[in-house]
Amino acid sequence: MQSITDTDLAALKANSRLTFDDYVIQKIAGICAQHIEGLLEMDGNMVDKVSETLGRDERITKGIKVEVGEKQVAIDMTAVIEYDVDAQRIFDALRAKVAQAVERMTGLQVVELNLHVSDVMTRRDWQKTTRA
């Protein structure tokens, strides 16, 4: 068996790529969002609501849009936050957690993360709507 030379390894490295489906980045961000105190839920549009009825678990990626490049990613998130909780604190915690997780798991740098707050609810009211 012939051994691989350093030149062969260098050529292999130069000609190889690691890529990620948008869904992977959306899912990482969605899982992170579940662990942010005061962030009640990610809020999607009608397209997201339709996709929830299809195949894979789309609820985790609801309200999350990404643009993935070769080395960087931009993320837009839409969320419902808890009434009387500091939105800036939620945003700062989300931005830090998502950026750290995406970089650690994929090597991609999060260059932009935008959070759009679509609603504010008391936890009690939110729990009533999620049970309905």
N, C-alpha and C positions, 0 to 999 in steps of 0.2 A: 504494500500500500504506500502510495506516494504521500509525503508530508506536505502540508501547506506552508509556503514561504511567507516571509513578512511582506513581500511584494504582492503576493496573491491576496493576503489579508487586507492590504491597503487598497487594492483594486476592488475587492468585495465591499469594503466600507464605503468607498467613493461611489459605487453603483447601487447602493442599497438605501431604502427609505423606510421609516416607520411612520405610518399615518393613522389618523383616528377619524372615525365616523363622527359627524356632529352629535349624534345621539349619545356617544360616550361622554363627551364634554358636558352635554346637557344633564346627563344622569349624575355625573360627579357633582355638578353645581346644585342639582336638586336634592341630593343626599345631604350635602352641606347645609342647605337651607332648612332642612328638617331639624337641625341642631341649633338654630338661632332662636334664643328666647325673645318672644315678642313678635316673631314672624309667624302668623297664623297659617297662611297657605300661599302657594304660588298660584297666580290667577292667570288663566289662559283666555284666549279669544275663542270664537266659534270653531275655528279650524282645530284647535286643541281639543275642544269638547267632542267633536266628531271623531277625532283620532283615538279618543279614550275607548271607543267601542271596537277598535281594531286591534288585532294581534297582541303585540308586546305591551307591557305595563307603561302606558304613556302618562299616567298620573304623576310620576316622578319627574317628568320633563315638562309638565304643564307650566306655561308662562315663561319659558326659557328659550331664548333664541341665541345662536352662536354663529360666529364666523371664524372658521379654523384655517389658519395658514400653515406654512411649513414649520415655523418656529414660534408663532404667536397666535393668540386667540382673543377675540372680543366677545363679551357676553352681555346680553340685555335680559333683565329679569323683571317680571311684573308680579307684585305681591299684595296681599292683604295683611295689614299689621294690626297689632292689638292697640286698642284705645288707651291713651295715657302712658304710652311707652315711647321713649326717645327714638325717633326715626333715624337720627344721625348715628346713634349707638348701634342700632340694628344694621344699618348700611355698613358701618365700619367693621363690625364683626363678620358680616357676610362677605365683604370684599376680602378681608384677611383670610378667612377660612377657605373660600373658593380658590383664591390665588395660590395658597399653600398646597391645597389638595391637587389642583390641576398640575402645578409644576412638579410636585413630588411623584405623581402617578404617570405623567405623560412627558415631562421635560419641556412642555410648552409654557411660554411666558404669557400670563394674562396682562395684556396691555390696556385693556379697558373693561370696566364692569359698571353697568348702569342699572340702577334699580328704580323702577317706576312703581309708586304706591297707588294702587287702583281703588283701595277702600281701607277704612279703619273701622274696627268693630270691637265691642267688648268680647272677652273670651266666652262669656256666657251666651251672648247672641250668636257668636260664631259656632259654638257647639250645637246650638239649636238648629242652625242651618245645615250643618254637616250630618245631622241625624235624620233630617227630613228626606 
